[in-house]
Amino acid sequence: MTDYSYFPGCSLASSAMEYDASFRLVSEVFGIGLDELEDWTCCGASPAPHHWGGELGILLPARNLHIAGRSHPAVVAPCAGCYNRLKYAQYELRRNQQLRERVAQVLREPVRYETEVVNLIEMFNREIDPAALAARAQGRLEEISLATYYGCVLTRPAEIVNFDDPNDPVMMEPLLRAAGATITHFPFKSECCGSYMGLAKKEIVFRASRQIIETALESGADAIVTVCPLCHQNLDLRQRQINFAWDTDFELPVLYFSQVIGLALGASPEELGIDSHAVSADKLLVKIKKTANR
């Protein structure tokens, strides 16, 4: 197996620690080495300096790329926002010599920026053999239907991130199917959940996230699967607020991709941090337990 530089980013080190825990657990089971970047900093996605223009939106992720370039040939960024910012910085550095020189001036040495940047889905597909996962899963997820939600920044802009189909991504599906799960037809898999608009105009997030949850339920899903901490926050943490605002009664669990793989491996909900989510996954977990005990 391969060793990767690991960039957790702000979310996995704070509000999405369950994502970090489940990612590390699955990686350890399959012998994937994770070498967390020393002295990493925010990639710029959270305060969104890239929206302001200027060099800060490149300098922040470029510094992390530079640190990653000291060790392994690839760096994994599980957070969709971090992945997007690292890919964008790399794209700009490759095509702009003046920018490279400016970053080198700030870093006080030539910037290392050619480290391969991969997301969690790419890494798992590369390092986990579906047959090996199926053998370990032993059909634990056979009664579970899942809506795979990629969000809008994991695959876009397509010419920069170059990952999957931007309108109909499918790369979560092989491993989830190998784990025994059924993948529902979910046409909202790459729609925006409202992103950061929840800070300024909650009604935009409520409307966008409501459509995603409602469509997932209509597809017959027992849960939504995502890889983005911000998407998870809008769909899970705000689900009760959406119910209040729209007089709905949604109770649809939202799990990280690594948590679902962890459940297939037999890891406990506590190990995977599922008990920290706002929407209870108890009904889903009962179905998985019944299948495992057959």
Secondary structure, DSSP 8 states (H G I E B T S, - for coil): --EEEE--HHHHTTTTHHHHHHHHHHHHHTT-EEEE-TT----STTT-GGGT-SSHHHHHHHHHHHHHTTS-SEEE--SHHHHHHHHHHHHHHHH-HHHHHHHHHHHTS-----SEEE-HHHHHHHH--HHHHHHHHTTTTTT-EEEE---SSSS-SHHHH--S-SSS--TTHHHHHHTT-EE---TTTTS---GGGGGT-HHHHHHHHHHHHHHHHHTT-SEEEES-HHHHIIIIITHHHHHHHHT------EEEHHHHHHHHTT--HHHHTGGGSSS--HHHHHHHHHHHT-
